[in-house]
Amino acid sequence: MRTLLFFFAIIGCLLSINTIAASNERFQLASKCPPSFELTNAGVCRLVNRYQFYDSVQGRGVGGTQTSLPEHRDGFSPAQIDLGRYLFFDPALSKDGSVSCASCHQPDKGFSDDLDRSIGITGEKVARSAPTLWNVAFLDKFFWDARANTLEQQAAGPLFDPMEMGNSPEQLLSTLADNKHYPRMFAQAFPDSSEIKLEDIYLALTAFQTSLISLNSRYDQYAHGYHEALTEKEQQGHNIFRSFVARCSECHQPPLFTNNQVAVIGVAEAEGVPFDIGAEKTFEAKKLRGGFKVPTLRNIVKTAPYMHAGNFTKLRDSVEFYNKGRGHAVPKNEKLQLHWHIWEPELTEEELDLIVEFLGALTDESLTPAIPKTVPSGLAPIDEKYQASQQKNNNNNQNQTSE
């Protein structure tokens, strides 16, 4: 009898050990770099792309189609990138476990959320829409009002904003430290750290976001010399886009299709919403009142609605805004210093359609990362109830717009 009990005890221990091993194996961090990155001898991932073989005016991607990209962030280990992926999709980073970074930056929606203004843990709309995260590795200004200079600074914003993820540094650290998986994962990604630190959380999220690269659209194939990649209409739209008449490329400079600068274009807020002063607050500069960061046009067809306040549900309407006359939407009680590129190009309806046609060629989601089926907290990576509430609010917004 004792022998039998001892046998069952051994079996129980082995099953327990195997269960723990299987659980750990499930959240084993990657040892290989994401696609389009190469692993260096130093054990970090370096981005590889065709644009690195080109030169550029001012080193900022200014010039023709074959022009280099500006400086970018990379050099993170595979484990740090993969840890950031798990953190990005884990609702445990929010105060009540209901919202993850991916709730507002969903991969299938261009790393945005289809809402005019995003919704946080309170169920209320925040001040602005969620910008795409594609190619953020090349940017040096973040948020619509450019109030952050690094991705690490940007990460801290939504984590602790009471309207967004609503967490506190103390609760976030406690949640991750008490989790049965995260301490081991952080130790793997940051072997020199004896405990989980806020700086490591920010860095891991940064590492993941810098792996979101979109540089292989049909436009890119065209830019690299394969001119059949664009249709005749798309090529015509490209020519209009870059023309001195339309001036689209003055601010949306290829190949990133943004100059990452702040511009005052005179977009109005939704009815009943107070005027958003934008970058005026960031830089304490009156001339930047109503100014916002020029967004990238990469994957633009996936990221409606458009503008910082989600003014336009259709891309065609957003393009037409620039054709309606300088300052046509500025509130009567506001005097804004509009950007000098905002004028009256007087494009025809056909020319506007051709620009929209071209913008569709900027779509490339070939390096979209895998969404974890499960995350260390055990919560749903993108909460279904949260998604349903977003869709309901989005439908209400569209109905109000139609009315």
N, C-alpha and C positions, 0 to 999 in steps of 0.2 A: 504493500500500500504506500509506504514511504517512497519507494522507488518510483511508483506511478505519479505521486504528487510532485516529486523532484523533476520527473520528466516533463510534466505539464508546466512547471515553473520555468524550466529551461526554454520550452517552446514559447511561453508567454514573453519572456525576455527577448528572445530572438525576434518575435513578431513586433515587439515594441521598438527594438533597434531598427528593424527593417522599415517600420512606419516612419520613424524619425528620419532615417536615411532618405526614404522616398520623398518625404516632405521637404527636406533640405535640397534634394536633387531638383525638385520642381522649381525652386527659385535660385538655381545656380546661375550666376552672372556669366555673360558671354566672355569668351576669350578671343573672339575674332572681331574685327572692325565691321561696321555697317558697310553695305555696298557703296562704292565710289570713294572709299577711304582705304589707305594702305597702312599696315602695321609697321612701324619703324623699329629699328634696333633698340630704341629706348623704350619700346613697349607702348607707344601712344599712336593714335590714329591721325593720319594726315590726309586732307582732302586732295583728290586728283580730278582735274577737269580740263577740257580743251582750252578754256579761256586763259589758263595760266601761261600759255605759250604766246600770248599777244601782248602788245604794249598799249599804253593808254595816256591820253592827255591828262595831266594833273594827277595821274594815278587813281582816278575815281570813276573809271568806266566811261570816260567822255571820248567820243570819236565815232567811228563807223561801226559796222556790225561786228567786225573782228577786233574787239577791244578788250583789254584785260579787266578783271574785277578788282574792286578795292580790297584793302587788307581784310582779313577775316579771322575768326576764332576757330582754332582746332587744337590738336595736341592733347586730347583727353584719352584715357585708357579705355579699352573695350568695356571693362567692368564699370567704370564711372558712367559711361553712356547708357549702359543697360540698367544700372541702378536708377538713373534719371528717368528712364522709360517707365519703370515700375512706379516710381513716385508720381510721375505725371498723370498716370491713369488711376491712382489710388485715392478714393474719397476720404481716406483716413487723414489726409492733410488738411481737411476742413474742420471747423469747430464741431459740427454734429455728424460728420461722416456722410453727408449727403451730396457733396460737390467735390469734383476733382478738377485739376487743371484742364483735363480733356472735356469737361462738361461745357466749357465755353470755347474750347479749341478742339473741335472734333475733326478727325482725319478725313472723313468722307464729306466734310463741308468746307474743304480748303483750310482746315485748322481754324475755322471760325464757327459760328453757331446758327446762322440763318435768322438772327434776330436783329431788329433795329438797334436795340440796346440790350445787353446781356442781363441775365437774371442770376442773382447770388443766393445765399442760404436763406435770406429773408423772404424770398419769393417776389421781391420788388425789382424793378428795372434799375440798373446802375446808370451812371451818367452818359456812357458812350458805348458804342458797338465794340465787339471783340475783333481786333485786327488779326490777319493771318500770321502764322509763325514761319511760313516758308522762307528760307534764306535769311533768317535773322542773324546767322553767323557773320554776315557782311555789314551789319548795321552798327552804328555807334550812338544812336538815339532811340529811346523806347517810350512807349505809351503815345497816345495821340498828341499830348502836349509836350512831348520830348523831355519829360522830367527825370528820366533815368538815363545814365550814360553806359551802363553795363547790363548784361542779362542777369547778373547776380542781384543788382539793385531792382531790376524789374520783377524778379521772382518774389521778392519780399513784399511787393505791393499788394497783389491779390491775396496772398496768404493771410495777411493780417488786416485787410480792409474789412470793416464790419458789414459792409454791404455785399462783399464778394464771398470769400471763404471764411471770414470771421474768426480765424484762429488767433492764438497768442503764441509767442515764442516758447513760453514755458509748457503749454499744453502740447504743442507740436513735438517738442523734444521728448516729453514724457510718453506720448503715444507711440513714437517710434522706438524708444528705448524699451518699453514694456512689450513690444511685439516679439513674437518668438522667432521671426525671420530677419527683421531689419538689422539688428545688431551684428549678426554674422555677415550680412550683405555689405553693410557699411565698412566692416573690418576688411573685407575683401577688396572693396573699391578704394579705401583709404587706409592702407596698412600702417601708416605712421600716426594715425589717430587712435587714442585709447578709448574714446567714447564718441557718440554721435554729436556733431556740432552743427550749429546753424549754417556756418560757412560751407560745410560739406554738403548740406541739403541744397543750398543755392548752387554750388558748383556742379552737383550731379544733375540738377534740372537744366543748368546751362549746357552741360556736356550733351545731354539728349537733344535739346533744342537746336544746337549747332549742327546736329546730324540731319536736320530736315532740309535737304538740298533739292532744289528743283531747277535743273539747268539742262534738261534734255527734251525740251518741247520741240514741236515741229519748227518753231521759229529758230531755235538753237541749231537745228540741223541745217536750216537755211543759212544761218549766219556763218556756219562752218564750211559752207561751199556747196551744199546739196540744195540747189534752188528749186528742185521739183517738190521739196517738202511742203511748200506753200502753194495754194491754189492761185489762179490768176487774180481773183477778187481779193484774197488775203494779201497778195503782193501790192495790189493797188491801195488797199487800206494801209499797209505798212508805209508806202510812199507818202500818203496823206498825213499819217501819224507823225512822220519825221519832217514834214514840210515846214517852211518858215511861216506859212499861212496858218496852219493848225497849231503848231508849236507844242504838241503833246509831249514830244520827247525832250523838251527843254527841262521839264521837271521830272518826267518819267523816263529817265535816261537808261537806254540799254547798256549792259545786258541785265541789270537788276530791275530795270523799269521803275526806279525811284532814285532821286538824288539824296534821299534821307535828310532833307532839309525841311524847315517849317515854311509854310506859305499861307497867306491870307487870301482866300478865294471868294468869301462872301456867301457861304452856305447858311441858310436860315435854319433855325431849330424847328422841331415839330410844334404844331399849334398848342399853346398852353405851357410850353417848356421854356424856362428862363434862358436868356442868351448865354451861351457858353463862351467865356473869354479865352479859353484855350491856353496857348503858350504865353500870353501876356503875364499870367501868374508865374509861370516857370522862370522866365527871364526878367520879370519886372520891367517889361518894355511895352509902352503904350502902342507902339507900331505893330506889335504882334497880337493885338487884341483880335480875337476870333481866328487866330492862326493855328494850324494843325500840321502834323507831320505828313509829308507826301507819302502815301502808301504805295507799296509795290503793286504792279499789275499782273504779277505772276499768279496763275491759277485764278484770275479775276472772275471767270464765269462760275466759279464754285463758291464765291464769298459774298453773294448778295445777302441783305441789302447794302447799299453803298453810302459812303461818307461817314464821318465820325458819329453822326446821329441817325444813321440808317435812313436817310431821306428818300432814297430811290430803290425800289424793289427790282427794277429792270436796268440792265447795263446800258441799254439804248438811251434811257432817260438821263442817266448819269453823264453820258457823253454829250448829250444835247444841252445839258446845263451850261457848258462852256461856250455854247453857240448862241445863247440867248441875250448876250449883252453884258458888258462890264457892270457888276454891282446890281444886277436886276433883282436879286433876292435879299439884299441887305435890308434889315429892318429900318424903318423910317427914322427911328430915334438913335441909330448907330452911325458913327462916322468911322469907317475902317480904311486902313491904308492897304488897298488891294495890291496883290502881287502884280508886277508890271507885265507878266505874261498873260494875265487875264484881260481879254479884249473882245472885239467882235470879229471873229474870223469869217462869218457869213458863209459857212459851209452849206452845201446843198443837202437835201434829205438823202440822196444817194451816197454822198461822201460820208455822212454820219453812219450810214449802214455799213459802208466799207470799213470804217475804223472798227466798228463792233465785230465785223467779220474777222479782221486781223487779230483782235484781242483774244479770240477763241483759240488762236494758234499758240498762245502762251501757256497752255495747259500741259503740265507734266507732273504726274503723281507716281512715277515709276519707283521712287525711293521711299514711298510711304511705309513707315515702320509697322511692325505687327502689333496689334492691340493685344495685351496679355489676356488670356482667357480667365485667369484668376490673378489676384494681386495678394501680397502678403497679409493684408488686413482681413481678407476673406470677403470684403464688400464687392459689389458689382463694379467693374472698371468704369462703366458709364451707366449711371443709375437709370433704370427704365422709367420709374415714376418721374424722375427729374426731366427725362427726355420728353415724356408725355406732357408735362406742364409747360415745357418750352414750346412744344408744337401748338398747344392750345393758345398760348399767348401770341405766337406767331400768326396763327389763323385770325385771331382777333385784330391784330395789327393790320393785316391785309384787308380785312373787312372794313376797318375804319378808313384805310387809305382809299378803298373803292368808293365808299360813301362820300 
